[in-house]
Amino acid sequence: MHNEQVGTRSPRRAAFVCFKPADDGGEFLLLDGRKMLRDLDAEFLDEMYEKQVRFIAAELPLGFLEAVHPKVRDMLEKPMLAMASQAAKKKVDFDIDLQWTKVR
C-alpha cells in the first residue's frame, strides 16, 4: 500500500511511473487508508493501540552517522530528532510521533 502525503494537504492528483517492469507480477495497489482504518475491527485497533504498534512511514538516511564517533553520535540524537520532527510536522496536518530507533 502506498501511503504518502496523507492528510488534507494531499495533492488532488498523483502519478506513478515504473521505469523497469517487474519480472513477475508487478501489481501496484492504491487504497484510501482512512477508509481502510474505518473498516478495521474496533477490537483489533484497540489491541494494536494497547501493544503500542507503530507504523513507520518514513526512514531518514542517517547512515553517515555510522562513521561518527559513538559519543558524538549520542550527542547528535536529540537535536537531529527535534529537527526531523519539525520538518515532518510541516509536511502533514495531523499529529505525529517521531521516534529515534537505533539499529546497530
N, C-alpha and C positions, 0 to 999 in steps of 0.2 A: 504494500500500500504506500503510495506517495502522499506524504502529509507535510507539505512545506508551505510556508507563508500562510498560515491559518489565521483565522480571526476575521474581524470586519475590515481590516486593511488589506485583505487579499485582493489580488488583481481580478478583474472581471473575467479575463480570458487567460488561458495558459497554453503553451505549445510545447510538445515534447518531441524530441528527434532522436533517432537511432543512427549512429554513424557506422556501426558494424552490426549486421544482423546476427542474431543468435544462431548457433549451430543446431540447436534443438529447442523447441518451444518458443520462448521469446515473448510471452504474454506480458502485458502491462496493464495492471488493474487501476482503475480510478474509483474512488469511494468518497462519499460525503462522511467524513469522520464524525461530525456532530450527530448525524442520523444514526450511524453505527453505534455510537455511545448511548443514544436514547433507546436503541433496540436491545442492548445487552441486559441480561437478567440483573435485577437490583441486588440480589443476594451475592452474585458473583462480584459486582462492583464493590459492595461493602467488604467482601473478603480481600479483594485487591488493595483497597484503601487501608484496611487493618494491617495487612502484611507490608504496607509501605512500598508496594510495587511501583517502580518508576519506568517511564518510557523515555529513552534517550533520543532526543530529536536532532541533536547536532553534536558534532565532535570537532573540537578545536585542534588544529595541527600544532601541537606543542612538543613535538619530538625533539626539537632543538634543545630542550631543557635537559635531555639526557647527557649532553656534553658539558653541562654546567656543574660545578662543584655542589655536592648534596646540601651543604649549609646555605649556599647562595640560592639554590633551588627552593629550599624550605622558606627562605625569606621572601621569595617572589610569589609564593602561593596566594597569600591574602590580597595583595594589590592586583594580581592578574585575575583572580576570581571576581573582584569588585569591578574591574574594567570590563570583563566579559559579561557580567550581569548587566551593567549599564548599556552595553552595546546591544545585547539581546532584548532588553526591555524597550529599546527604541524601535525595534522591528515588529513587535507584536502589541496587541491591545488587550492582553489578559495577563493574569498573574503567572509568574514562572518561578520555579525553584531550581536554581542552578547549584550543582554540587561539584566539588572537586574530588575526583576519584583517582588515586594513584594506581597506576598499572606498572608494576616492576617485576 
